[in-house]
């Protein structure tokens, strides 16, 4: 019976370890997804800001008369 009890105890340890690894992997994946989403949103906002500045500069350039 000691062998059966040892196998059962070992199985519990393995299952607990696997569950811990799976949970930590899921948490790391979620954190990485949130980080990547934030970076994408920030880059998109910077691109929009640069496009607006360029639009204003182009409008000023087209409405300004430059004399030689």
PDB file of N, CA, C and O in Angstrom, chain B, residues numbered from 101:
ATOM      1  N   UNK B 101       0.811  -1.202   0.000  1.00  0.00           N
ATOM      2  CA  UNK B 101       0.000   0.000   0.000  1.00  0.00           C
ATOM      3  C   UNK B 101       0.848   1.258   0.000  1.00  0.00           C
ATOM      4  O   UNK B 101       0.398   2.317  -0.435  1.00  0.00           O
ATOM      5  N   UNK B 102       2.063   1.143   0.483  1.00  0.00           N
ATOM      6  CA  UNK B 102       2.902   2.343   0.498  1.00  0.00           C
ATOM      7  C   UNK B 102       3.180   2.830  -0.922  1.00  0.00           C
ATOM      8  O   UNK B 102       3.240   4.034  -1.176  1.00  0.00           O
ATOM      9  N   UNK B 103       3.347   1.894  -1.831  1.00  0.00           N
ATOM     10  CA  UNK B 103       3.613   2.278  -3.222  1.00  0.00           C
ATOM     11  C   UNK B 103       2.446   3.030  -3.829  1.00  0.00           C
ATOM     12  O   UNK B 103       2.638   4.018  -4.537  1.00  0.00           O
ATOM     13  N   UNK B 104       1.237   2.566  -3.555  1.00  0.00           N
ATOM     14  CA  UNK B 104       0.038   3.225  -4.086  1.00  0.00           C
ATOM     15  C   UNK B 104      -0.104   4.614  -3.486  1.00  0.00           C
ATOM     16  O   UNK B 104      -0.427   5.567  -4.195  1.00  0.00           O
ATOM     17  N   UNK B 105       0.137   4.737  -2.182  1.00  0.00           N
ATOM     18  CA  UNK B 105       0.048   6.040  -1.526  1.00  0.00           C
ATOM     19  C   UNK B 105       1.114   6.994  -2.057  1.00  0.00           C
ATOM     20  O   UNK B 105       0.863   8.186  -2.231  1.00  0.00           O
ATOM     21  N   UNK B 106       2.299   6.459  -2.312  1.00  0.00           N
ATOM     22  CA  UNK B 106       3.371   7.307  -2.840  1.00  0.00           C
ATOM     23  C   UNK B 106       3.037   7.787  -4.245  1.00  0.00           C
ATOM     24  O   UNK B 106       3.288   8.941  -4.592  1.00  0.00           O
ATOM     25  N   UNK B 107       2.471   6.896  -5.047  1.00  0.00           N
ATOM     26  CA  UNK B 107       2.079   7.284  -6.412  1.00  0.00           C
ATOM     27  C   UNK B 107       0.974   8.333  -6.360  1.00  0.00           C
ATOM     28  O   UNK B 107       0.995   9.293  -7.131  1.00  0.00           O
ATOM     29  N   UNK B 108       0.015   8.160  -5.463  1.00  0.00           N
ATOM     30  CA  UNK B 108      -1.071   9.133  -5.336  1.00  0.00           C
ATOM     31  C   UNK B 108      -0.531  10.488  -4.881  1.00  0.00           C
ATOM     32  O   UNK B 108      -0.939  11.532  -5.391  1.00  0.00           O
ATOM     33  N   UNK B 109       0.388  10.460  -3.918  1.00  0.00           N
ATOM     34  CA  UNK B 109       0.976  11.718  -3.445  1.00  0.00           C
ATOM     35  C   UNK B 109       1.771  12.388  -4.559  1.00  0.00           C
ATOM     36  O   UNK B 109       1.710  13.606  -4.727  1.00  0.00           O
ATOM     37  N   UNK B 110       2.513  11.594  -5.315  1.00  0.00           N
ATOM     38  CA  UNK B 110       3.294  12.140  -6.416  1.00  0.00           C
ATOM     39  C   UNK B 110       2.371  12.730  -7.485  1.00  0.00           C
ATOM     40  O   UNK B 110       2.670  13.774  -8.065  1.00  0.00           O
ATOM     41  N   UNK B 111       1.262  12.061  -7.738  1.00  0.00           N
ATOM     42  CA  UNK B 111       0.304  12.561  -8.728  1.00  0.00           C
ATOM     43  C   UNK B 111      -0.273  13.899  -8.284  1.00  0.00           C
ATOM     44  O   UNK B 111      -0.446  14.804  -9.101  1.00  0.00           O
ATOM     45  N   UNK B 112      -0.573  14.028  -6.988  1.00  0.00           N
ATOM     46  CA  UNK B 112      -1.094  15.306  -6.486  1.00  0.00           C
ATOM     47  C   UNK B 112      -0.073  16.417  -6.661  1.00  0.00           C
ATOM     48  O   UNK B 112      -0.427  17.533  -7.041  1.00  0.00           O
ATOM     49  N   UNK B 113       1.190  16.122  -6.387  1.00  0.00           N
ATOM     50  CA  UNK B 113       2.249  17.121  -6.542  1.00  0.00           C
ATOM     51  C   UNK B 113       2.376  17.536  -8.003  1.00  0.00           C
ATOM     52  O   UNK B 113       2.513  18.719  -8.313  1.00  0.00           O
ATOM     53  N   UNK B 114       2.331  16.550  -8.896  1.00  0.00           N
ATOM     54  CA  UNK B 114       2.462  16.851 -10.329  1.00  0.00           C
ATOM     55  C   UNK B 114       1.281  17.683 -10.811  1.00  0.00           C
ATOM     56  O   UNK B 114       1.465  18.655 -11.544  1.00  0.00           O
ATOM     57  N   UNK B 115       0.069  17.308 -10.405  1.00  0.00           N
ATOM     58  CA  UNK B 115      -1.125  18.053 -10.826  1.00  0.00           C
ATOM     59  C   UNK B 115      -1.073  19.479 -10.296  1.00  0.00           C
ATOM     60  O   UNK B 115      -1.395  20.421 -11.019  1.00  0.00           O
ATOM     61  N   UNK B 116      -0.671  19.645  -9.044  1.00  0.00           N
ATOM     62  CA  UNK B 116      -0.570  20.991  -8.472  1.00  0.00           C
ATOM     63  C   UNK B 116       0.484  21.810  -9.211  1.00  0.00           C
ATOM     64  O   UNK B 116       0.278  22.995  -9.474  1.00  0.00           O
ATOM     65  N   UNK B 117       1.604  21.188  -9.544  1.00  0.00           N
ATOM     66  CA  UNK B 117       2.654  21.903 -10.275  1.00  0.00           C
ATOM     67  C   UNK B 117       2.206  22.306 -11.663  1.00  0.00           C
ATOM     68  O   UNK B 117       2.473  23.422 -12.110  1.00  0.00           O
ATOM     69  N   UNK B 118       1.519  21.393 -12.351  1.00  0.00           N
ATOM     70  CA  UNK B 118       1.027  21.701 -13.700  1.00  0.00           C
ATOM     71  C   UNK B 118       0.002  22.825 -13.635  1.00  0.00           C
ATOM     72  O   UNK B 118       0.029  23.738 -14.461  1.00  0.00           O
ATOM     73  N   UNK B 119      -0.898  22.767 -12.663  1.00  0.00           N
ATOM     74  CA  UNK B 119      -1.903  23.821 -12.522  1.00  0.00           C
ATOM     75  C   UNK B 119      -1.236  25.165 -12.258  1.00  0.00           C
ATOM     76  O   UNK B 119      -1.650  26.186 -12.808  1.00  0.00           O
ATOM     77  N   UNK B 120      -0.210  25.168 -11.423  1.00  0.00           N
ATOM     78  CA  UNK B 120       0.498  26.412 -11.119  1.00  0.00           C
ATOM     79  C   UNK B 120       1.156  26.979 -12.375  1.00  0.00           C
ATOM     80  O   UNK B 120       1.104  28.185 -12.616  1.00  0.00           O
ATOM     81  N   UNK B 121       1.773  26.114 -13.169  1.00  0.00           N
ATOM     82  CA  UNK B 121       2.432  26.565 -14.399  1.00  0.00           C
ATOM     83  C   UNK B 121       1.413  27.110 -15.391  1.00  0.00           C
ATOM     84  O   UNK B 121       1.653  28.129 -16.039  1.00  0.00           O
ATOM     85  N   UNK B 122       0.280  26.433 -15.508  1.00  0.00           N
ATOM     86  CA  UNK B 122      -0.756  26.883 -16.445  1.00  0.00           C
ATOM     87  C   UNK B 122      -1.305  28.235 -16.016  1.00  0.00           C
ATOM     88  O   UNK B 122      -1.460  29.131 -16.846  1.00  0.00           O
ATOM     89  N   UNK B 123      -1.598  28.392 -14.741  1.00  0.00           N
ATOM     90  CA  UNK B 123      -2.136  29.664 -14.245  1.00  0.00           C
ATOM     91  C   UNK B 123      -1.125  30.783 -14.444  1.00  0.00           C
ATOM     92  O   UNK B 123      -1.490  31.875 -14.881  1.00  0.00           O
ATOM     93  N   UNK B 124       0.137  30.529 -14.131  1.00  0.00           N
ATOM     94  CA  UNK B 124       1.146  31.577 -14.301  1.00  0.00           C
ATOM     95  C   UNK B 124       1.325  31.919 -15.775  1.00  0.00           C
ATOM     96  O   UNK B 124       1.545  33.082 -16.113  1.00  0.00           O
ATOM     97  N   UNK B 125       1.236  30.931 -16.653  1.00  0.00           N
ATOM     98  CA  UNK B 125       1.354  31.201 -18.086  1.00  0.00           C
ATOM     99  C   UNK B 125       0.191  32.056 -18.574  1.00  0.00           C
ATOM    100  O   UNK B 125       0.381  32.974 -19.372  1.00  0.00           O
ATOM    101  N   UNK B 126      -0.999  31.756 -18.098  1.00  0.00           N
ATOM    102  CA  UNK B 126      -2.172  32.542 -18.490  1.00  0.00           C
ATOM    103  C   UNK B 126      -2.039  33.973 -17.994  1.00  0.00           C
ATOM    104  O   UNK B 126      -2.339  34.915 -18.727  1.00  0.00           O
ATOM    105  N   UNK B 127      -1.594  34.142 -16.762  1.00  0.00           N
ATOM    106  CA  UNK B 127      -1.431  35.493 -16.211  1.00  0.00           C
ATOM    107  C   UNK B 127      -0.382  36.268 -16.999  1.00  0.00           C
ATOM    108  O   UNK B 127      -0.589  37.435 -17.330  1.00  0.00           O
ATOM    109  N   UNK B 128       0.740  35.625 -17.300  1.00  0.00           N
ATOM    110  CA  UNK B 128       1.786  36.293 -18.080  1.00  0.00           C
ATOM    111  C   UNK B 128       1.260  36.653 -19.460  1.00  0.00           C
ATOM    112  O   UNK B 128       1.557  37.734 -19.968  1.00  0.00           O
ATOM    113  N   UNK B 129       0.493  35.776 -20.070  1.00  0.00           N
ATOM    114  CA  UNK B 129      -0.090  36.064 -21.380  1.00  0.00           C
ATOM    115  C   UNK B 129      -1.042  37.242 -21.343  1.00  0.00           C
ATOM    116  O   UNK B 129      -1.026  38.083 -22.241  1.00  0.00           O
ATOM    117  N   UNK B 130      -1.872  37.310 -20.310  1.00  0.00           N
ATOM    118  CA  UNK B 130      -2.808  38.435 -20.189  1.00  0.00           C
ATOM    119  C   UNK B 130      -2.073  39.750 -19.969  1.00  0.00           C
ATOM    120  O   UNK B 130      -2.426  40.771 -20.558  1.00  0.00           O
ATOM    121  N   UNK B 131      -1.054  39.722 -19.122  1.00  0.00           N
ATOM    122  CA  UNK B 131      -0.275  40.941 -18.880  1.00  0.00           C
ATOM    123  C   UNK B 131       0.414  41.386 -20.163  1.00  0.00           C
ATOM    124  O   UNK B 131       0.442  42.577 -20.472  1.00  0.00           O
ATOM    125  N   UNK B 132       0.968  40.442 -20.906  1.00  0.00           N
ATOM    126  CA  UNK B 132       1.624  40.784 -22.173  1.00  0.00           C
ATOM    127  C   UNK B 132       0.618  41.350 -23.168  1.00  0.00           C
ATOM    128  O   UNK B 132       0.932  42.297 -23.889  1.00  0.00           O
ATOM    129  N   UNK B 133      -0.575  40.791 -23.217  1.00  0.00           N
ATOM    130  CA  UNK B 133      -1.598  41.291 -24.134  1.00  0.00           C
ATOM    131  C   UNK B 133      -2.010  42.711 -23.778  1.00  0.00           C
ATOM    132  O   UNK B 133      -2.176  43.548 -24.665  1.00  0.00           O
ATOM    133  N   UNK B 134      -2.175  42.988 -22.502  1.00  0.00           N
ATOM    134  CA  UNK B 134      -2.528  44.348 -22.072  1.00  0.00           C
ATOM    135  C   UNK B 134      -1.406  45.316 -22.417  1.00  0.00           C
ATOM    136  O   UNK B 134      -1.667  46.424 -22.886  1.00  0.00           O
ATOM    137  N   UNK B 135      -0.159  44.912 -22.190  1.00  0.00           N
ATOM    138  CA  UNK B 135       0.987  45.771 -22.504  1.00  0.00           C
ATOM    139  C   UNK B 135       1.053  46.072 -23.996  1.00  0.00           C
ATOM    140  O   UNK B 135       1.246  47.221 -24.392  1.00  0.00           O
ATOM    141  N   UNK B 136       0.895  45.049 -24.819  1.00  0.00           N
ATOM    142  CA  UNK B 136       0.953  45.250 -26.273  1.00  0.00           C
ATOM    143  C   UNK B 136      -0.189  46.147 -26.731  1.00  0.00           C
ATOM    144  O   UNK B 136       0.006  47.002 -27.594  1.00  0.00           O
ATOM    145  N   UNK B 137      -1.372  45.962 -26.165  1.00  0.00           N
ATOM    146  CA  UNK B 137      -2.510  46.808 -26.529  1.00  0.00           C
ATOM    147  C   UNK B 137      -2.243  48.263 -26.167  1.00  0.00           C
ATOM    148  O   UNK B 137      -2.546  49.158 -26.956  1.00  0.00           O
ATOM    149  N   UNK B 138      -1.687  48.509 -25.003  1.00  0.00           N
ATOM    150  CA  UNK B 138      -1.368  49.882 -24.592  1.00  0.00           C
ATOM    151  C   UNK B 138      -0.333  50.503 -25.521  1.00  0.00           C
ATOM    152  O   UNK B 138      -0.455  51.670 -25.892  1.00  0.00           O
ATOM    153  N   UNK B 139       0.677  49.740 -25.896  1.00  0.00           N
ATOM    154  CA  UNK B 139       1.706  50.260 -26.798  1.00  0.00           C
ATOM    155  C   UNK B 139       1.099  50.594 -28.152  1.00  0.00           C
ATOM    156  O   UNK B 139       1.418  51.633 -28.729  1.00  0.00           O
ATOM    157  N   UNK B 140       0.233  49.735 -28.667  1.00  0.00           N
ATOM    158  CA  UNK B 140      -0.402  49.987 -29.965  1.00  0.00           C
ATOM    159  C   UNK B 140      -1.264  51.239 -29.898  1.00  0.00           C
ATOM    160  O   UNK B 140      -1.249  52.046 -30.827  1.00  0.00           O
ATOM    161  N   UNK B 141      -2.012  51.413 -28.821  1.00  0.00           N
ATOM    162  CA  UNK B 141      -2.859  52.602 -28.673  1.00  0.00           C
ATOM    163  C   UNK B 141      -2.002  53.860 -28.602  1.00  0.00           C
ATOM    164  O   UNK B 141      -2.335  54.867 -29.227  1.00  0.00           O
ATOM    165  N   UNK B 142      -0.905  53.817 -27.852  1.00  0.00           N
ATOM    166  CA  UNK B 142      -0.034  54.988 -27.749  1.00  0.00           C
ATOM    167  C   UNK B 142       0.595  55.331 -29.093  1.00  0.00           C
ATOM    168  O   UNK B 142       0.670  56.504 -29.459  1.00  0.00           O
ATOM    169  N   UNK B 143       1.045  54.329 -29.828  1.00  0.00           N
ATOM    170  CA  UNK B 143       1.632  54.581 -31.148  1.00  0.00           C
ATOM    171  C   UNK B 143       0.582  55.168 -32.082  1.00  0.00           C
ATOM    172  O   UNK B 143       0.883  56.087 -32.844  1.00  0.00           O
ATOM    173  N   UNK B 144      -0.633  54.659 -32.038  1.00  0.00           N
ATOM    174  CA  UNK B 144      -1.699  55.189 -32.885  1.00  0.00           C
ATOM    175  C   UNK B 144      -1.992  56.646 -32.544  1.00  0.00           C
ATOM    176  O   UNK B 144      -2.219  57.457 -33.442  1.00  0.00           O
ATOM    177  N   UNK B 145      -1.990  56.982 -31.267  1.00  0.00           N
ATOM    178  CA  UNK B 145      -2.246  58.376 -30.882  1.00  0.00           C
ATOM    179  C   UNK B 145      -1.126  59.292 -31.353  1.00  0.00           C
ATOM    180  O   UNK B 145      -1.387  60.410 -31.797  1.00  0.00           O
ATOM    181  N   UNK B 146       0.102  58.836 -31.262  1.00  0.00           N
ATOM    182  CA  UNK B 146       1.227  59.647 -31.736  1.00  0.00           C
ATOM    183  C   UNK B 146       1.128  59.849 -33.241  1.00  0.00           C
ATOM    184  O   UNK B 146       1.374  60.948 -33.736  1.00  0.00           O
ATOM    185  N   UNK B 147       0.771  58.803 -33.970  1.00  0.00           N
ATOM    186  CA  UNK B 147       0.631  58.923 -35.425  1.00  0.00           C
ATOM    187  C   UNK B 147      -0.467  59.918 -35.770  1.00  0.00           C
ATOM    188  O   UNK B 147      -0.287  60.738 -36.670  1.00  0.00           O
ATOM    189  N   UNK B 148      -1.593  59.865 -35.079  1.00  0.00           N
ATOM    190  CA  UNK B 148      -2.686  60.808 -35.333  1.00  0.00           C
ATOM    191  C   UNK B 148      -2.233  62.229 -35.032  1.00  0.00           C
ATOM    192  O   UNK B 148      -2.545  63.149 -35.788  1.00  0.00           O
ATOM    193  N   UNK B 149      -1.507  62.420 -33.943  1.00  0.00           N
ATOM    194  CA  UNK B 149      -1.017  63.754 -33.593  1.00  0.00           C
ATOM    195  C   UNK B 149      -0.070  64.286 -34.656  1.00  0.00           C
ATOM    196  O   UNK B 149      -0.165  65.450 -35.044  1.00  0.00           O
ATOM    197  N   UNK B 150       0.839  63.448 -35.128  1.00  0.00           N
ATOM    198  CA  UNK B 150       1.781  63.876 -36.172  1.00  0.00           C
ATOM    199  C   UNK B 150       1.031  64.208 -37.449  1.00  0.00           C
ATOM    200  O   UNK B 150       1.362  65.189 -38.113  1.00  0.00           O
ATOM    201  N   UNK B 151       0.036  63.421 -37.806  1.00  0.00           N
ATOM    202  CA  UNK B 151      -0.743  63.700 -39.017  1.00  0.00           C
ATOM    203  C   UNK B 151      -1.484  65.028 -38.898  1.00  0.00           C
ATOM    204  O   UNK B 151      -1.573  65.773 -39.874  1.00  0.00           O
ATOM    205  N   UNK B 152      -2.014  65.333 -37.717  1.00  0.00           N
ATOM    206  CA  UNK B 152      -2.707  66.615 -37.535  1.00  0.00           C
ATOM    207  C   UNK B 152      -1.738  67.784 -37.664  1.00  0.00           C
ATOM    208  O   UNK B 152      -2.066  68.801 -38.275  1.00  0.00           O
ATOM    209  N   UNK B 153      -0.546  67.642 -37.090  1.00  0.00           N
ATOM    210  CA  UNK B 153       0.459  68.704 -37.207  1.00  0.00           C
ATOM    211  C   UNK B 153       0.849  68.894 -38.661  1.00  0.00           C
ATOM    212  O   UNK B 153       0.953  70.027 -39.131  1.00  0.00           O
ATOM    213  N   UNK B 154       1.065  67.803 -39.378  1.00  0.00           N
ATOM    214  CA  UNK B 154       1.413  67.911 -40.800  1.00  0.00           C
ATOM    215  C   UNK B 154       0.275  68.537 -41.602  1.00  0.00           C
ATOM    216  O   UNK B 154       0.521  69.301 -42.535  1.00  0.00           O
ATOM    217  N   UNK B 155      -0.959  68.219 -41.245  1.00  0.00           N
ATOM    218  CA  UNK B 155      -2.103  68.813 -41.933  1.00  0.00           C
ATOM    219  C   UNK B 155      -2.126  70.324 -41.730  1.00  0.00           C
ATOM    220  O   UNK B 155      -2.362  71.073 -42.679  1.00  0.00           O
ATOM    221  N   UNK B 156      -1.888  70.771 -40.517  1.00  0.00           N
ATOM    222  CA  UNK B 156      -1.859  72.211 -40.243  1.00  0.00           C
ATOM    223  C   UNK B 156      -0.711  72.864 -40.995  1.00  0.00           C
ATOM    224  O   UNK B 156      -0.882  73.936 -41.576  1.00  0.00           O
ATOM    225  N   UNK B 157       0.456  72.233 -40.991  1.00  0.00           N
ATOM    226  CA  UNK B 157       1.602  72.804 -41.711  1.00  0.00           C
ATOM    227  C   UNK B 157       1.337  72.885 -43.207  1.00  0.00           C
ATOM    228  O   UNK B 157       1.700  73.875 -43.843  1.00  0.00           O
ATOM    229  N   UNK B 158       0.715  71.869 -43.776  1.00  0.00           N
ATOM    230  CA  UNK B 158       0.394  71.901 -45.206  1.00  0.00           C
ATOM    231  C   UNK B 158      -0.634  72.987 -45.507  1.00  0.00           C
ATOM    232  O   UNK B 158      -0.541  73.665 -46.531  1.00  0.00           O
ATOM    233  N   UNK B 159      -1.612  73.154 -44.621  1.00  0.00           N
ATOM    234  CA  UNK B 159      -2.621  74.195 -44.828  1.00  0.00           C
ATOM    235  C   UNK B 159      -1.973  75.572 -44.784  1.00  0.00           C
ATOM    236  O   UNK B 159      -2.283  76.431 -45.609  1.00  0.00           O
ATOM    237  N   UNK B 160      -1.073  75.788 -43.823  1.00  0.00           N
ATOM    238  CA  UNK B 160      -0.367  77.071 -43.723  1.00  0.00           C
ATOM    239  C   UNK B 160       0.504  77.281 -44.952  1.00  0.00           C
ATOM    240  O   UNK B 160       0.578  78.392 -45.476  1.00  0.00           O
ATOM    241  N   UNK B 161       1.162  76.230 -45.415  1.00  0.00           N
ATOM    242  CA  UNK B 161       2.037  76.356 -46.582  1.00  0.00           C
ATOM    243  C   UNK B 161       1.233  76.701 -47.830  1.00  0.00           C
ATOM    244  O   UNK B 161       1.718  77.456 -48.673  1.00  0.00           O
ATOM    245  N   UNK B 162       0.036  76.179 -47.970  1.00  0.00           N
ATOM    246  CA  UNK B 162      -0.762  76.451 -49.163  1.00  0.00           C
ATOM    247  C   UNK B 162      -1.444  77.807 -49.101  1.00  0.00           C
ATOM    248  O   UNK B 162      -1.769  78.374 -50.145  1.00  0.00           O
ATOM    249  N   UNK B 163      -1.668  78.338 -47.922  1.00  0.00           N
ATOM    250  CA  UNK B 163      -2.361  79.625 -47.816  1.00  0.00           C
ATOM    251  C   UNK B 163      -1.401  80.787 -47.633  1.00  0.00           C
ATOM    252  O   UNK B 163      -1.829  81.941 -47.620  1.00  0.00           O
ATOM    253  N   UNK B 164      -0.121  80.508 -47.493  1.00  0.00           N
ATOM    254  CA  UNK B 164       0.863  81.569 -47.291  1.00  0.00           C
ATOM    255  C   UNK B 164       1.537  81.887 -48.619  1.00  0.00           C
ATOM    256  O   UNK B 164       1.963  80.992 -49.349  1.00  0.00           O
ATOM    257  N   UNK B 165       1.622  83.172 -48.914  1.00  0.00           N
ATOM    258  CA  UNK B 165       2.299  83.609 -50.135  1.00  0.00           C
ATOM    259  C   UNK B 165       3.738  83.942 -49.795  1.00  0.00           C
ATOM    260  O   UNK B 165       4.009  84.755 -48.912  1.00  0.00           O
ATOM    261  N   UNK B 166       4.653  83.310 -50.501  1.00  0.00           N
ATOM    262  CA  UNK B 166       6.074  83.567 -50.279  1.00  0.00           C
ATOM    263  C   UNK B 166       6.580  84.450 -51.412  1.00  0.00           C
ATOM    264  O   UNK B 166       6.515  84.074 -52.583  1.00  0.00           O
ATOM    265  N   UNK B 167       7.085  85.629 -51.052  1.00  0.00           N
ATOM    266  CA  UNK B 167       7.605  86.550 -52.066  1.00  0.00           C
ATOM    267  C   UNK B 167       9.104  86.327 -52.223  1.00  0.00           C
ATOM    268  O   UNK B 167       9.825  86.155 -51.240  1.00  0.00           O
ATOM    269  N   UNK B 168       9.555  86.332 -53.457  1.00  0.00           N
ATOM    270  CA  UNK B 168      10.994  86.136 -53.674  1.00  0.00           C
ATOM    271  C   UNK B 168      11.821  87.333 -53.232  1.00  0.00           C
ATOM    272  O   UNK B 168      13.046  87.315 -53.352  1.00  0.00           O
TER     273      UNK B 168
END
